[in-house]
């Protein structure tokens, strides 16, 4: 097991999708 995640490609695709959704949500202008 790797001690660290070296790249986004090391993560599970589902997790990447969740993280991207979270980033998009957080970075959207408050409205």
LUMGUSE-639917 format. One line per 4 residues: number of its first residue (from 0); for each residue x negated, y negated, z of C-alpha. Coordinates in pm, 1 decimal. Layout:
# residues N
NUM> X/Y/Z | ...
# end
This chain:
# residues 31
0> 0.0/0.0/0.0 | -135.9/-340.1/-92.5 | -210.1/-576.8/190.8 | -101.1/-873.0/-17.2
4> 117.3/-954.7/-311.5 | -124.6/-1086.1/-571.4 | 130.0/-1181.1/-833.0 | 503.5/-1215.9/-887.3
8> 485.1/-903.4/-1105.5 | 391.9/-702.1/-796.3 | 732.9/-773.7/-646.2 | 1052.7/-586.0/-715.4
12> 1248.2/-738.7/-1007.6 | 1556.5/-771.3/-788.0 | 1359.5/-967.6/-530.4 | 1216.8/-1193.4/-801.0
16> 1570.2/-1268.8/-917.3 | 1680.1/-1355.1/-564.0 | 1379.1/-1578.2/-507.9 | 1434.6/-1759.5/-837.9
20> 1800.6/-1815.7/-749.8 | 1700.5/-1949.1/-408.6 | 1439.9/-2181.7/-560.3 | 1691.2/-2308.9/-815.6
24> 1946.0/-2368.9/-538.8 | 1700.3/-2550.8/-313.0 | 1553.8/-2766.0/-589.2 | 1890.9/-2879.5/-724.6
28> 1976.9/-3242.8/-645.8 | 2220.0/-3269.0/-357.4 | 2563.3/-3354.7/-491.0
# end
